[in-house]
Amino acid sequence: MTIHAYSSDHGERTRILIVIGSLSVVAAWLLHLVLGYLPVTVPWWIDTPSVLGFFALIRTTFDKTLWRNKMVRKVLGITIPDLNGSWKGQLFSSYTDHSSPLDADLIISQNWTGILISLETATSVSRSRAAAFVIDQPGRISLIYEYLCEPRPVAIDTMHTHRGTAELHISSNGTLLEGEYYTGRDRQTYGTLNLQRVTRTTVR
């Protein structure tokens, strides 16, 4: 599975794209000045598309790495959480009356515009298909995502591939994920998830 796009209810992406566009214009202007001092004539196809080239370069770099830098996040007012890493915790399901927790391993691969959420237990593996951050709400930030769950060979016979939705609330220090999930009509189960961040990893 590859990283898919995610959305946010905060308008920071538009503002940051304007900043990147402005930086691209400045970088292209500086390149034009430098090329003007060269003792040779530079082909037109180097100078002319430079704004688009710088935009692509800066945006790609920002998308992959810069958005995670603490100073960059502070200066640009980035509110989208960086959830990259591995998480461990427990899943409680209505199938067992919430009495028998399952150990759960969650891996999140994320950049500024894309994310992949993978949850593994002893009986199943689920991966996100769509996701959104809910930021503009009082007191907390949430991650809501739709997933496709596939049973492992050891799962019970009645467990089939199914879809579901989860909503996880992110702690203020970004080390805890807590929330609920429910599945589609094939399973019709629901439950809770409690996960703690173990490591931070680089996006795929």
Secondary structure, 3 states (H helix, E strand, C coil): CCCEEEEECCCHHHHHHHHHHHHHHHHHHHHHHHHHCCCCCCCHHHHCCHHHHHHHHHHHHHHHCHHHCHHHHHHHCCCCCCCCEEEEEEEEEHHHCCCCCEEEEEEEEECCCEEEEEEECCCEEEEEEEEEEECCCCCCEEEEEEEEEEECCCCCCCCCCEEEEEEEEECCCCCEEEEEEEECCCCCCEEEEEEEEEECCCCC
